[in-house]
Amino acid sequence: MSWWPSSVMRWRDSSLSTLEDIITCFDKFTVSFEFYNQTTYDAAQPTPSELTAWTDTIAALLNVDGNCTSVAVPSILQDIYSVSLYEETAPDSTRSFCILSETNFDAASGFYVRGWGLFAVQASPAQPARSLHFAAPHPVFDMKTPMQASALFKRTGAKSLLVAGRIRTASKEPTLCVQTDSEGGPYYKTDPAHDKNEPFFGAAKTIHAWQEDHGGCQAASCAFVQMHGKAASTCAGDTAFMSTGLGRSESSLAWYTSPADAPIKRLQSEALQVFTTWNISLPSDSSCGLTATTNVFGRLLNGIAEEDVCVRDADATTVSGEFIHIEQSIMARSSEFYDAWAEAFNRAFIQR
């Protein structure tokens, strides 16, 4: 069934007055726990032609300059996705965003039919602007992270926002990509952090390729940031635990403690100055096991060939430092800290 929920149609209603409100609305349609069997999962996955059209549209949006309608959704996607303009009006300014979102919803469940995800860019160059790319791979499961990612995307003048369209357990079929390891698991085929066949991974690759074609990801101004959430009992001593996809080998820990500049080191330093009572750690500071060594996009950013991202960890000889993976307590994801998180990012990354 193709329809727009009335709450999404009325983007200018007072109840949907911010970008975060829009993302909250879309979050309700995330494909939920064990929704797919093998047949419905196969039907929801993009065909090769659809995946190409999906990533081509994302690439086109990354080049938009003031006019969302200049991006034509390919005919093969026109019954699945649309590009819309959302304008957020404040007393002293108006900010506009182009949003690529699914238009098909299952009438019985209310979930997305295909569940590939949502993508957004600034409709016009933000002032200030930063070469940051925010993502929320685990909507619903990691509560509040899509809204937090959208708030930081807006407040930092970031280049892009990517939100997965499926909960990581939408299928309970184990992935054939990353196998269970000491970090967690089992991992499922609808977990975009651990399965490269998820549309989220294709979108993330496209964003990275665009950045590489536009000056590369310079350490002073650029990073690919994934916002995650951890359970209260997991790494309980850490309010936020940041990693760049390296494990706990001697050389990996030495990378974190070396004096060489890296985005994650600057961000931790600035965040500790903003959140003076929080414990914000790196793997060199904490025994927390959530080091993101199995994150497939993190592996790709850290120099692992795409054909090997399911099976090979990055190490200190390949790491790029472009990847920032943040595991957070539920408190750290709260809207009351959006401005403070944005301050830390804005201090850590120069404007472009």
Buried (B, 14 or more C-beta within 10 A) or exposed (E): EEEEEEBBEEBEEEEBBBBBBBBBBBBBBBBBEEBBEEEBBEEBBBEEEBBBBBBBBBBBBBEBEEEBEEBEBBEBBEEBBBBBEBEBEEEEEEBBBBBBBBBBBBEEEEBBBBBBBBBBBBBBEBEEBBBBBBBBBBBBBBBBBBBBBBBBBBBBBBBBBBBBBBBBBBBBBBBEBBBEBEBEBBBBBBBBBBBBBBBBBBBBBBBBEBBEEBEEBBBEBBBBBBBBBBEEEBBEEBBBBBBBBBBEEEEBBEBBEEEEEBBBBBBBEBBBEBBEEBBBBBBBBBEBBBBBBBBBBBBBBBBBEEEEBBEBBBBBEBBBBBBBBBBBBEEBBEEEBBEEBBBBBBBBBEEB
